[in-house]
């Protein structure tokens, strides 16, 4: 009897219901945006088919995007600078990268989202999102053929530069320190000091 009383007094583990995760295609996700089901207030992205909340941008994050805008002002004649704009990457990923350089051409003429093959550079500013930016997003960008992908690592004050995209991931990944400079592949006459991205 004592054993039964002891068993009855043992706290039960809470039952956590499990539900299948609903997955969407990029086309379905974009249709939800066009229909007003999803708005800019929702702060979400489509990652591997799952609608995923985005981390709110902190003060450092916000300023680093501003600094990037300033650093790339010399390319405005040939490129559009998308700041946290919606970019369909493939059939199951639609991201809102922090900073994107899009070649001028059909996208603005047709007033549509840019395609991956119209993009020369994507930059993600990362703190809490660093792991995801280095894994899932890097894989998706590489598979889509984005030629150059930067991660501005806030805690380390460093820039992680990804180049040579392939189906299995970027073949060249290099980290630059705060006093080093980087020349974007699309702009051979340009030199970006890493510290200037962080305002230091």
Secondary structure per residue as TSV (DSSP state, phi and psi in degrees):
chain	resnum	aa	ss	phi	psi
A	1	X	-	360.0	-40.0
A	2	X	H	-61.7	-38.2
A	3	X	H	-64.2	-38.3
A	4	X	H	-67.4	-42.1
A	5	X	H	-60.2	-40.6
A	6	X	H	-64.0	-41.2
A	7	X	H	-65.4	-39.1
A	8	X	H	-69.7	-28.2
A	9	X	H	-84.6	-8.7
A	10	X	S	-73.1	126.4
A	11	X	-	-59.9	137.1
A	12	X	-	-84.4	143.5
A	13	X	-	-67.8	135.8
A	14	X	-	-64.4	144.0
A	15	X	-	-85.2	118.5
A	16	X	-	-101.3	113.0
A	17	X	-	-66.3	143.8
A	18	X	-	-113.1	135.5
A	19	X	-	-126.8	145.8
A	20	X	-	-64.0	140.7
A	21	X	-	-79.4	126.2
A	22	X	-	-79.3	126.8
A	23	X	-	-112.8	145.8
A	24	X	-	-125.0	155.9
A	25	X	-	-86.6	165.3
A	26	X	H	-60.7	-39.8
A	27	X	H	-62.5	-42.2
A	28	X	H	-64.1	-41.2
A	29	X	H	-63.0	-44.5
A	30	X	H	-65.9	-36.5
A	31	X	H	-63.4	-35.8
A	32	X	H	-65.8	-34.1
A	33	X	H	-67.0	-47.7
A	34	X	H	-63.2	-33.1
A	35	X	T	-81.9	-5.8
A	36	X	T	82.7	6.9
A	37	X	S	-69.0	-39.1
A	38	X	S	-111.1	135.5
A	39	X	-	-128.2	175.3
A	40	X	G	-62.6	-23.5
A	41	X	G	-70.9	-19.0
A	42	X	G	-74.1	-25.7
A	43	X	-	51.5	59.0
A	44	X	E	-131.9	163.9
A	45	X	E	-134.5	163.0
A	46	X	E	-100.4	113.4
A	47	X	E	-121.5	116.2
A	48	X	T	52.5	38.0
A	49	X	T	84.7	-3.3
A	50	X	E	-108.7	129.9
A	51	X	E	-71.5	117.5
A	52	X	E	-123.4	131.0
A	53	X	E	-64.3	144.1
A	54	X	-	-95.0	145.7
A	55	X	-	-69.4	139.0
A	56	X	-	-63.8	145.6
A	57	X	-	-78.9	125.8
A	58	X	-	-81.9	-177.7
A	59	X	H	-64.8	-46.4
A	60	X	H	-60.3	-45.2
A	61	X	H	-56.5	-47.7
A	62	X	H	-61.5	-44.8
A	63	X	H	-68.9	-34.1
A	64	X	H	-66.6	-33.7
A	65	X	H	-65.9	-39.1
A	66	X	H	-62.5	-44.7
A	67	X	H	-62.8	-39.3
A	68	X	H	-60.5	-43.2
A	69	X	H	-56.6	-44.1
A	70	X	H	-67.9	-41.2
A	71	X	H	-64.6	-29.6
A	72	X	T	-103.9	17.6
A	73	X	G	-64.9	-21.3
A	74	X	G	-71.3	-11.5
A	75	X	G	-102.4	8.1
A	76	X	T	-61.5	-23.3
A	77	X	T	-71.4	-23.8
A	78	X	T	-117.4	-16.1
A	79	X	E	-135.0	152.3
A	80	X	E	-97.6	142.9
A	81	X	E	-103.8	107.7
A	82	X	E	-90.0	123.7
A	83	X	S	-110.4	111.2
A	84	X	S	51.4	40.8
A	85	X	-	-93.9	158.6
A	86	X	-	-76.8	127.9
A	87	X	E	-131.0	112.2
A	88	X	E	-69.8	123.1
A	89	X	E	-95.9	-44.4
A	90	X	E	-157.2	-162.9
A	91	X	T	-71.1	-14.4
A	92	X	T	-130.2	8.0
A	93	X	E	-132.8	125.4
A	94	X	E	-131.7	110.1
A	95	X	E	-107.7	162.5
A	96	X	-	-117.7	74.7
A	97	X	-	-60.8	155.0
A	98	X	S	-66.8	-34.9
A	99	X	E	-153.4	128.0
A	100	X	E	-137.3	134.0
A	101	X	E	-101.6	115.4
A	102	X	E	-113.2	127.8
A	103	X	E	-64.6	139.1
A	104	X	S	-67.1	143.5
A	105	X	S	164.3	-130.1
A	106	X	H	-70.6	-30.1
A	107	X	H	-57.2	-48.3
A	108	X	H	-74.6	-28.6
A	109	X	H	-67.9	-36.0
A	110	X	H	-95.8	-2.6
A	111	X	T	50.8	52.5
A	112	X	-	-124.6	170.2
A	113	X	-	-66.3	142.9
A	114	X	-	-64.2	148.1
A	115	X	-	-91.2	158.8
A	116	X	G	-58.0	-36.2
A	117	X	G	-77.3	1.2
A	118	X	G	-102.6	2.6
A	119	X	E	-104.6	132.1
A	120	X	E	-99.4	-27.5
A	121	X	E	-155.4	137.3
A	122	X	E	-123.3	137.0
A	123	X	E	-125.5	128.3
A	124	X	E	-109.8	130.9
A	125	X	E	-94.5	122.6
A	126	X	E	-125.6	138.2
A	127	X	S	-136.4	-86.4
A	128	X	T	-69.6	-22.0
A	129	X	T	-90.7	6.4
A	130	X	H	-55.3	-47.8
A	131	X	H	-61.4	-44.8
A	132	X	H	-65.9	-39.2
A	133	X	I	-64.5	-32.6
A	134	X	I	-82.9	-17.0
A	135	X	I	-113.9	-82.9
A	136	X	I	-60.2	-46.7
A	137	X	I	-70.7	-41.2
A	138	X	H	-59.5	-42.2
A	139	X	H	-62.9	-44.3
A	140	X	H	-65.9	-43.4
A	141	X	H	-63.5	-41.0
A	142	X	H	-65.5	-45.4
A	143	X	H	-63.8	-29.0
A	144	X	T	-81.5	-8.2
A	145	X	T	84.8	18.6
A	146	X	-	-63.0	118.9
A	147	X	S	-68.0	-27.7
A	148	X	E	-147.9	132.4
A	149	X	E	-135.4	123.1
A	150	X	E	-110.3	144.0
A	151	X	E	-119.3	116.8
A	152	X	E	-86.3	105.1
A	153	X	E	-85.6	103.1
A	154	X	T	-60.0	-51.8
A	155	X	T	-60.2	-38.8
A	156	X	T	-90.1	-9.8
A	157	X	T	50.7	51.3
A	158	X	E	-135.8	165.8
A	159	X	E	-121.9	122.6
A	160	X	E	-99.7	113.5
A	161	X	E	-103.8	121.9
A	162	X	E	-107.5	130.8
A	163	X	E	-141.8	170.9
A	164	X	S	60.7	67.3
A	165	X	-	-66.8	148.6
A	166	X	-	-151.4	166.6
A	167	X	T	-59.4	-24.7
A	168	X	T	-96.9	2.7
A	169	X	-	123.2	168.7
A	170	X	-	-66.4	133.8
A	171	X	S	-85.9	-18.6
A	172	X	E	-123.9	118.5
A	173	X	E	-132.9	120.9
A	174	X	E	-136.9	141.2
A	175	X	E	-104.0	130.0
A	176	X	E	-109.8	137.0
A	177	X	-	-83.1	175.4
A	178	X	T	-62.0	-29.7
A	179	X	T	-100.9	5.8
A	180	X	-	-90.0	162.8
A	181	X	E	-119.2	153.0
A	182	X	E	-129.1	135.7
A	183	X	-	-105.4	113.6
A	184	X	-	-60.1	143.0
A	185	X	T	-56.9	-37.6
A	186	X	T	-80.0	-8.7
A	187	X	-	-136.7	83.2
A	188	X	T	-67.2	-19.0
A	189	X	T	-95.5	9.9
A	190	X	-	-112.2	141.3
A	191	X	-	-132.0	122.8
A	192	X	E	-110.0	118.6
A	193	X	E	-79.8	129.1
A	194	X	H	-58.1	-41.8
A	195	X	H	-58.5	-29.7
A	196	X	H	-68.3	-25.0
A	197	X	H	-67.2	-31.3
A	198	X	T	-99.3	3.6
A	199	X	T	71.4	27.3
A	200	X	-	-130.1	360.0
